[in-house]
Amino acid sequence: MPRLMTALATVAALALPGLANAQDMDPNVAARQSLMDLYAYNLGVLGGMAQARIDYDADLASAAATSLYHLSMAGTERMWAEGTDNMSVEGTRALPAIWDNAEDFEAHEAALVTAAEAMMEAAGTDLASLQGAMGGLGRACGACHQTYRQPE
Amino acid sequence: MLGKLAVGLGALAVIGGGVFWVLTEPSDLSADTRAALEAHPGDTEAGEAVFWTAGCASCHTAPGLSVGASDEERLTLSGGRAFATPFGTFHAPNISMDPDQGIGSWTLPDFARAVMQGVSPEGAHYYPAFPYTTYTHATPEDIADLWAFWQTLPADATPSQPHEVSFPFNQRRILGGWKFLNFSEDFATPAFDDPELDRGRYLVEALGHCAECHTPRDALGGMDRSAWLAGADNLVGEGHIPALPPEGWGALDISAYLETGFTPEFDSAGGEMADVVANLSRIAAPDRAAIAAYLVALRASPSQ
């Protein structure tokens, strides 16, 4: 029994710093990082098929691409709240330039919608179409990260 | 006695100076290379593949060019990007087809000597920020194709900026000494006797110049080839540049990354690699696969 208590205490001690971090994180930062994770979740299906790691399945590809498209359309205005850049809050690599060049940043967001829409149209057609649309998505993600995310 | 010593020292100085002068003499193309350049009919399509693999656009396009930029913007080699290194700040020159501000008035041998030997048409050494120690391994045929493609590129009249380099590095003649120490005609890794791996070796070691950032450098800025692609401090910015291949990445991960910029976790390439991806996404898939195969093969090599 004492051993179990010790084990539980250890688990709690290990887990708590993580909880503390999650609570400390600015909710806007947490929300946009969650959105990025959901992009990656759907890209995993599309990229996996593009690289022939998983068998091409038109329905699954279409479902992932449709989800990605809807996610790209999500209203993100509140997530990118003023004062949530990497100079102001912890846990983000978002550069202040996002707010300095708001119009350009929005153009990057629009480019993602366009690329996701192209993928939605391509994904269910055949594997070659899906593969052809991956590059556009990569460029849309890369172009914004290149300019507006602090390199690691 | 003193007189003899003075004469001796004087003689040594003359000999030393003479040796220095000979060692640092800017080299010219060999007769074989010239003949090969002349014999090869330049192919613009093949030259475009060389262009994207060699990554000329990574440094010589306008500062801040987006990875989403059009082909036309990525082919305008107006220069102007600054590279702040421990040796000074280098400004990538205009190498567009403009005859005055760019290199539009050059001949094929001028171009080949610049790219493969780091020597200007006027016979001056270029700084090794220009990766000619990589390009020297390229075939004359690839260089002739590249120059043929160059003829199709736009002219841009943006003037080049002078480098900001202080003494002694502003004495270009001493770069001959640097070349003496660091210029090797040998590839860093032995041939594999496998067509795909050898193609990958050529693409990485003769054109792609991955090693220029991913291999550590000594105090004089020469690559430490015993730690080939083993990761390095970032010479032009913050942070550490990872070893190749990245831990846990397979060949498919690498070729997909070079094509789309997506990591295995579907994060996207940042920093200088965003430009590298913008270039390598434009080469043929089998060449990306060859680069990936070569990098994965390095994992088993003793230097890793």
Contacts between the chains, C-beta under 8 A, distances in Angstrom:
chain1	res1	chain2	res2	distance
A	39	B	266	7.3
A	40	B	265	6.4
A	40	B	266	3.8
A	40	B	267	7.1
A	43	B	262	6.7
A	43	B	266	4.2
A	44	B	266	5.7
A	47	B	256	6.6
A	47	B	260	7.4
A	47	B	262	5.9
A	47	B	266	6.2
A	50	B	256	7.3
A	50	B	260	8.0
A	51	B	252	5.2
A	51	B	256	5.1
A	53	B	252	6.7
A	111	B	68	6.6
A	134	B	259	7.4
A	134	B	260	5.0
A	134	B	262	7.7
A	135	B	259	6.7
A	135	B	260	5.7
A	135	B	281	5.8
A	137	B	260	7.2
A	138	B	259	7.4
A	138	B	260	3.3
A	138	B	261	4.3
A	138	B	262	5.6
A	138	B	268	6.6
A	138	B	277	7.3
A	138	B	281	7.3
A	139	B	67	6.0
A	139	B	68	4.8
A	139	B	261	7.3
A	139	B	278	7.7
A	139	B	281	7.8
A	140	B	68	6.9
A	141	B	261	6.8
A	141	B	262	7.4
A	141	B	268	4.1
A	142	B	67	4.7
A	142	B	68	7.4
A	142	B	261	4.3
A	142	B	268	4.7
A	142	B	269	5.8
A	142	B	270	7.9
A	142	B	274	5.1
A	142	B	277	6.5
A	142	B	278	7.6
A	143	B	66	4.9
A	143	B	67	5.0
A	143	B	68	3.6
A	143	B	274	7.9
A	145	B	268	5.1
A	145	B	269	7.7
A	145	B	270	5.3
A	145	B	274	7.2
A	146	B	66	6.7
A	146	B	67	5.3
A	146	B	270	6.4
A	146	B	271	7.9
A	146	B	274	4.2
A	147	B	64	7.8
A	147	B	66	6.8
A	149	B	270	6.1
A	151	B	237	7.7
A	151	B	238	7.8
A	151	B	239	6.9
A	151	B	270	4.7
A	151	B	271	3.9
A	152	B	239	6.7
A	152	B	270	6.9
A	152	B	271	7.9
